[in-house]
Amino acid sequence: MEHPHDTEQRLVNLEIKASFTEDLLDQLNQVIVRQQQQIDTLIREIGHLRQTTSGDEVGVTRNLRDDMPPHY
C-alpha cells in the first residue's frame, strides 16, 4: 500500500505537468492566431496584386511565366 506522502507527491507532479501543458497550449494557440493573421494578410496582398497587374486587362489573369526572361 502507498504512503500518503507518495500519493501527495504524485498529485503535485501531475499538477505541475498540467500547468506546463496549459502553458504550452496557450503558446500554441498564440502561434496559430498569428499564423492565421499572416495568411489573411497574404491573401489580401495577393488579391491586391492581381487587381493591379490585371487593371488594364479586365477579366484576364496574367501568368507569371509570361514575364520570364527569354533565356528560360
C-alpha positions in Angstrom: 0.0 0.0 0.0 1.2 3.5 -0.8 2.1 6.0 1.8 0.1 9.2 1.9 3.3 11.2 1.2 3.8 9.2 -2.1 0.3 9.9 -3.2 0.6 13.6 -2.4 3.9 13.8 -4.3 2.3 12.1 -7.3 -0.6 14.6 -7.2 1.8 17.5 -7.0 3.8 16.1 -10.0 0.5 15.8 -12.0 -0.5 19.3 -11.2 2.9 20.6 -12.3 2.6 18.7 -15.6 -1.0 20.0 -16.1 0.3 23.6 -15.5 3.1 23.2 -18.1 0.6 21.6 -20.6 -1.8 24.5 -20.2 1.0 27.0 -20.8 2.1 25.1 -23.9 -1.4 25.0 -25.2 -1.7 28.8 -24.7 1.6 29.4 -26.6 0.4 27.1 -29.5 -2.9 29.0 -29.7 -1.0 32.3 -30.0 1.1 30.8 -32.8 -2.0 29.7 -34.6 -3.6 33.1 -34.3 -0.5 34.8 -35.5 -0.2 32.4 -38.5 -3.8 32.9 -39.4 -3.3 36.7 -39.4 -0.3 36.3 -41.6 -2.3 34.1 -44.0 -5.2 36.6 -44.1 -2.7 39.4 -44.9 -1.0 37.4 -47.6 -4.4 36.6 -49.2 -5.3 40.3 -49.2 -1.9 41.2 -50.8 -2.3 38.6 -53.5 -5.8 39.9 -54.3 -4.4 43.4 -54.5 -1.6 42.3 -56.7 -4.0 40.5 -59.0 -6.1 43.6 -59.3 -3.2 45.9 -60.0 -1.5 43.7 -62.5 -4.6 43.0 -64.5 -6.0 46.5 -64.1 -5.5 47.3 -67.8 -6.7 43.9 -68.9 -10.1 43.5 -67.2 -11.1 39.9 -66.7 -7.8 38.5 -67.9 -5.5 36.8 -65.4 -1.8 37.1 -66.1 0.5 34.1 -66.0 3.9 34.8 -64.3 5.6 32.7 -66.9 4.7 35.4 -69.4 7.1 37.7 -67.5 10.0 35.3 -67.6 13.2 36.3 -69.4 13.6 34.7 -72.8 16.6 32.6 -71.7 14.3 30.4 -69.5 
